[in-house]
Amino acid sequence: MTKEHFPVTPAIRVLNDEKADFTLRPYKYEERGGTEVAARELGVDEHMAIKTLVMEDDRKKPFIILMHGDREVSTKELARLLGVKSVHPCDPGTAQKHTGYMVGGTSPFGIRKKLPIYIEETLLDFQKILINAGRKGLLAEMATDDLLRILSPQPVKVAR
């Protein structure tokens, strides 16, 4: 069997440096297809495909939230938990400035700036998850424990 080769992204570099056990899972990327397309192409449940969302609060302080692919973030609940007036998604240019990744290829690993990272607590129920590996059309399948060890995200309950 031939091994596929992918450009090494900052995310893949971090996963390798941290000795994470992961498998790269390429799929045919569709613009604005999101986790629905990734899950369909890879034959997995969209609920275990994680979205990496770059958001900011009313003071323009950026952060990342990791969410189930088939769920949305309750911005009201998240703002309440963070003790701010409001939160909203960053525009694509701002998100890229903070992370170094293009929207559609955003990974929480190897980001340009150190940002607070939050995770929907029900994602912790999975032993394995799929998360962007830093390029459109490329996910990393990995143990949730490795994600927790490397990122130390703060669990929140804001899915709807």
KAZIFEN-V82723 format. One record per pair of residues at least 12 apart in sequence whose ideal C-beta (glycine too) atoms are under 6 Angstrom apart, sorted by the first residue. I is the first residue (numbers start at 1). GAP is how many residues later the second one is. Records with the same first field share a line. If there is no record, write none. Layout:
# KAZIFEN-V82723
I: GAP / GAP
This chain:
# KAZIFEN-V82723
6: 18
9: 125 / 126
10: 100 / 124
11: 96 / 98 / 99 / 122 / 123
12: 121
14: 95 / 96
18: 132
20: 122 / 126
22: 118 / 120
23: 118
24: 109
25: 17 / 114 / 116
26: 111 / 112
27: 14 / 15 / 110
28: 13
29: 107 / 108
35: 14 / 16 / 34
46: 23 / 24
47: 21 / 23
48: 78 / 81
49: 20 / 81
50: 16 / 79 / 81
51: 16 / 18
52: 54 / 56 / 80
53: 12
54: 36 / 41 / 44 / 45
55: 32 / 34
56: 34
57: 27 / 30
58: 26 / 27 / 28
62: 36 / 53
63: 52 / 53
64: 44 / 51 / 53
65: 53
66: 53
67: 53
71: 88
72: 88
73: 85
74: 84 / 86
75: 12
77: 81
78: 80
81: 75
98: 15
99: 12 / 13
100: 12
104: 32
105: 30 / 31
106: 26
107: 25 / 26 / 27
108: 43
117: 34 / 36
118: 35 / 36 / 38
119: 34 / 36
120: 39
121: 34 / 36
126: 18
128: 15
129: 15
